[in-house]
């Protein structure tokens, strides 16, 4: 089976959820997580803090540079994710449809790169 990243995206300028809508989304995501675990598709999932909590680490030069804030200056950001296992891309898309409905937001589906054969 292939592992897929299903990332949840938010827009800073998007409509804010009411407290009632947020509680509904949390309950729906919890139920979706339980469904994934029961089906054997679950690998890992997590919600992320706001982009303002990020630190960019650049160790490509002679000195390590640390910069507060997100790497990319953009209105859209990843708010959380699931890593799931699915037999194929179509099955991953079906999982993503349910995840999008549960979190009441857009999600992106991307397969992980295949592991190179061991010698």
C-alpha positions in Angstrom: 0.0 0.0 0.0 1.1 3.6 -0.7 1.1 6.3 2.0 -0.5 9.6 1.1 -0.4 13.0 2.8 -3.8 14.6 3.1 -3.2 18.2 4.1 -5.8 20.6 5.3 -5.6 24.1 4.0 -6.8 27.4 5.5 -6.9 30.9 4.1 -6.1 33.9 6.4 -8.8 35.9 4.6 -11.3 33.1 4.6 -14.5 33.1 6.6 -14.0 32.4 10.3 -15.9 29.5 11.7 -18.2 30.2 14.6 -17.5 28.4 17.9 -20.4 26.1 17.2 -19.0 25.3 13.7 -15.5 24.6 15.2 -16.9 22.2 17.8 -18.8 20.4 15.0 -15.7 20.2 12.9 -13.7 18.8 15.9 -16.3 16.2 16.5 -16.5 15.2 12.8 -12.7 15.0 12.5 -12.6 12.8 15.7 -15.2 10.5 14.2 -13.3 10.4 10.9 -10.0 9.6 12.7 -11.7 6.7 14.5 -13.0 5.5 11.1 -9.5 5.6 9.6 -8.1 3.7 12.6 -10.8 1.1 12.4 -10.2 0.6 8.7 -6.5 0.2 9.0 -5.8 3.3 6.8 -4.6 5.5 9.7 -0.8 6.1 9.9 -0.6 9.5 11.7 -2.4 12.8 11.9 -2.1 16.2 13.6 -3.3 19.7 13.7 -0.8 22.6 13.4 -0.4 25.8 15.3 -0.8 29.1 13.4 2.0 30.0 10.8 3.1 32.8 13.2 4.5 30.1 15.5 6.9 28.7 12.9 10.6 29.1 12.8 12.6 28.7 9.6 16.0 27.0 10.0 18.6 27.5 7.3 21.8 25.5 7.8 22.9 25.7 4.2 25.6 28.3 4.7 28.5 28.7 7.1 26.2 29.9 9.9 22.8 28.6 10.9 20.1 31.2 10.4 16.9 31.1 12.4 13.9 33.3 11.3 10.6 33.7 13.1 7.5 33.2 11.1 6.5 31.0 8.2 8.8 30.1 5.3 6.4 31.2 2.6 4.6 34.5 2.8 1.1 33.5 1.6 -2.5 33.8 2.6 -3.1 30.1 2.5 -1.4 27.7 4.9 -1.5 24.1 6.1 -3.5 23.8 9.3 -3.2 20.0 9.8 -2.8 16.7 8.0 -3.4 13.0 7.9 -0.9 10.4 6.7 -2.9 7.4 5.4 -2.3 4.2 3.6 -4.4 3.4 0.6 -4.2 0.7 -2.1 -4.2 3.3 -4.9 -4.8 7.0 -5.7 -8.5 6.6 -6.2 -8.9 5.1 -2.7 -6.8 7.9 -1.3 -9.2 10.4 -3.0 -12.2 8.7 -1.4 -10.6 9.0 2.0 -9.8 12.7 1.3 -13.4 13.4 0.3 -14.5 12.2 3.8 -11.7 14.2 5.4 -12.6 17.4 3.6 -16.3 17.0 4.7 -15.2 16.2 8.3 -12.9 19.3 8.7 -15.2 21.5 6.5 -12.3 22.6 4.4 -10.2 22.0 1.3 -7.6 19.2 1.4 -4.7 18.3 -0.9 -3.7 14.7 -1.5 -0.1 13.8 -2.4 1.5 10.4 -2.4 4.8 9.9 -0.7 7.8 9.0 -2.9 8.4 5.3 -3.2 11.3 3.9 -1.3 14.1 2.9 -3.6 14.7 -0.9 -3.7 17.2 -2.0 -1.1 20.3 -3.7 -2.4 
